[in-house]
Amino acid sequence: MIKEVETNSPADLSGLKPGDKILAIDGEDVTESDNSYVVELLRDALLNYREIELTVMNTVEYNIFSKYTKNNLSTDSRKLMI
């Protein structure tokens, strides 16, 4: 879950908000991944000036979504390019 978004950062400008849950990075499901792995993927993209695609949900959407299924990420989520 995203805890903080720096003002005017690529994350902020793309619409990420505190409380958003990252579901996938470049199509790779990270819902069960360790936080340090997710941070590593994000840092790698930042350090290499590489654009990435994040699939995210806000906390309320994620809580509802996870009660039903985690197999349909594209229908119930937002995709953001950072």
Backbone torsions as a table, in degrees:
resi	resn	phi	psi	omega
1	MET	NA	141.6	-179.9
2	ILE	-80.6	123.5	-177.3
3	LYS	-93.6	-32.3	-175.1
4	GLU	-150.3	143.7	177.0
5	VAL	-127.7	120.6	-179.2
6	GLU	-71.0	131.3	179.7
7	THR	-57.3	135.1	179.5
8	ASN	66.1	11.3	175.4
9	SER	-78.5	165.7	176.0
10	PRO	-55.1	-37.1	178.4
11	ALA	-63.5	-46.0	179.1
12	ASP	-62.6	-47.0	-177.4
13	LEU	-66.6	-23.7	178.6
14	SER	-88.4	-8.2	175.8
15	GLY	105.1	5.2	177.0
16	LEU	-66.4	144.0	-179.2
17	LYS	-130.9	151.4	172.3
18	PRO	-55.9	136.9	-178.0
19	GLY	98.3	-15.1	176.3
20	ASP	-65.7	146.2	177.9
21	LYS	-110.1	124.8	177.2
22	ILE	-80.5	121.0	-179.6
23	LEU	-95.9	-36.8	-177.6
24	ALA	-150.2	148.5	174.8
25	ILE	-123.1	119.3	-176.3
26	ASP	49.8	41.0	177.3
27	GLY	83.4	-7.5	179.1
28	GLU	-86.8	119.5	179.3
29	ASP	-63.6	122.3	179.4
30	VAL	-119.8	17.7	-177.9
31	THR	-64.3	-27.3	179.4
32	GLU	-106.9	4.9	-176.2
33	SER	-79.1	151.9	175.0
34	ASP	-64.7	142.1	-179.4
35	ASN	-55.1	-39.5	-178.2
36	SER	-64.8	-32.5	177.6
37	TYR	-67.6	-43.0	179.1
38	VAL	-63.1	-44.8	177.8
39	VAL	-60.7	-41.0	178.9
40	GLU	-60.7	-44.1	178.4
41	LEU	-62.8	-42.0	-179.5
42	LEU	-68.2	-42.7	178.9
43	ARG	-63.8	-40.8	179.3
44	ASP	-59.5	-43.9	178.7
45	ALA	-64.0	-42.7	-179.6
46	LEU	-64.5	-47.3	-177.2
47	LEU	-67.0	-26.9	-179.6
48	ASN	-101.3	11.6	179.2
49	TYR	49.8	42.9	-176.9
50	ARG	-105.2	131.1	176.2
51	GLU	-73.3	138.3	178.4
52	ILE	-128.0	160.0	175.1
53	GLU	-108.7	124.1	176.4
54	LEU	-108.9	136.4	170.7
55	THR	-105.4	120.1	-173.7
56	VAL	-133.3	158.9	171.5
57	MET	-136.8	152.3	171.8
58	ASN	-78.2	168.5	-173.5
59	THR	-59.4	-43.3	-179.3
60	VAL	-63.2	-47.4	178.3
61	GLU	-59.5	-43.0	-177.2
62	TYR	-65.1	-41.9	-179.7
63	ASN	-62.6	-40.3	177.0
64	ILE	-68.1	-47.2	-178.2
65	PHE	-58.2	-45.2	-174.9
66	SER	-71.9	-14.9	175.0
67	LYS	-72.6	-24.6	-175.1
68	TYR	-104.3	-56.7	-176.6
69	THR	-164.1	153.3	172.7
70	LYS	-116.6	15.3	-175.5
71	ASN	-96.7	-2.5	-175.4
72	ASN	-125.7	62.6	-173.9
73	LEU	-62.9	-37.0	-171.6
74	SER	-73.6	-28.2	-176.7
75	THR	-77.9	-35.5	-172.6
76	ASP	-111.8	31.5	-176.1
77	SER	-147.0	168.8	176.3
78	ARG	-105.4	142.0	174.0
79	LYS	-111.1	129.7	-178.4
80	LEU	-124.7	139.4	173.9
81	MET	-98.4	127.7	179.2
82	ILE	-121.2	NA	NA
